[in-house]
């Protein structure tokens, strides 16, 4: 290949990379705009990790509590375990120790 042909190919590649970076950046911005974070205190259900952050109760203890057959604040969706936030708050208010 001659030098001018190589320059043309590299210029084309540089242009394609620049265009890809712009699209990738715009796509990431659109994704972050679509995903709105809802505060824990406004959610109906929360994950075990969110319940841990919200209450200060350890993840192991929360899993132990939600494994119980009569747990009033657990919601199972298949094998996914969620905590009903309001019921969880009511449960905590009624307990002396956990």
C-alpha positions in Angstrom: 0.0 0.0 0.0 1.1 3.5 -0.7 1.3 6.2 2.0 -1.8 8.1 0.9 -3.9 4.9 0.8 -2.9 4.1 4.4 -3.7 7.7 5.5 -7.2 7.4 3.9 -7.9 4.1 5.7 -6.6 5.4 9.1 -8.7 8.6 8.7 -11.8 6.5 7.9 -11.1 4.3 11.0 -10.6 7.3 13.2 -13.9 8.8 12.0 -15.7 5.5 12.7 -14.2 5.3 16.2 -15.2 8.9 17.0 -18.7 8.2 15.8 -18.9 5.0 17.9 -17.8 6.9 21.0 -20.5 9.6 20.5 -23.2 6.9 20.1 -21.9 5.0 23.1 -21.9 8.1 25.3 -25.4 9.2 24.1 -26.7 5.7 24.7 -25.3 5.6 28.3 -26.8 9.0 29.0 -30.2 7.8 27.7 -30.0 4.7 29.9 -29.3 6.7 33.0 -32.1 9.1 32.2 -34.6 6.1 31.8 -33.6 4.5 35.1 -34.9 6.7 37.9 -33.8 5.9 41.4 -36.8 5.6 43.8 -35.9 6.3 47.5 -36.2 3.3 49.8 -38.9 5.0 51.9 -41.1 5.3 48.8 -40.8 1.8 47.6 -43.5 -0.8 48.2 -41.0 -3.7 48.3 -37.3 -3.7 49.0 -34.5 -6.2 48.6 -32.7 -7.8 51.5 -29.8 -5.5 51.0 -32.0 -2.4 51.0 -33.8 -3.7 54.1 -30.3 -4.0 55.7 -29.4 -0.4 54.8 -32.8 0.8 55.9 -33.0 -0.9 59.3 -29.4 -1.7 60.2 -30.3 -5.4 60.7 -27.8 -7.7 59.2 -28.4 -9.6 56.0 -28.0 -13.0 57.7 -30.6 -12.1 60.3 -33.0 -10.7 57.7 -32.7 -13.9 55.7 -33.3 -15.9 58.8 -36.4 -13.9 59.6 -37.8 -14.1 56.1 -37.3 -17.9 56.0 -39.9 -18.4 58.7 -43.2 -19.8 57.5 -45.3 -17.1 59.2 -43.1 -14.1 58.3 -45.6 -11.2 57.7 -43.3 -9.0 55.6 -41.7 -11.4 53.0 -42.9 -11.6 49.4 -41.6 -14.4 47.3 -41.5 -14.0 43.5 -40.3 -17.4 42.4 -37.1 -17.7 44.2 -36.6 -14.0 44.6 -37.1 -12.7 48.2 -38.5 -9.2 48.7 -39.5 -7.3 51.8 -42.8 -5.5 52.1 -41.5 -2.2 53.5 -44.6 -1.1 55.4 -45.2 -4.5 57.0 -41.5 -4.6 57.8 -41.7 -1.3 59.6 -44.8 -2.4 61.5 -43.0 -5.6 62.5 -40.0 -3.7 63.8 -42.2 -1.3 65.8 -43.9 -4.2 67.5 -40.7 -6.1 68.5 -38.7 -5.7 71.6 -35.7 -7.6 70.1 -34.9 -9.3 66.8 
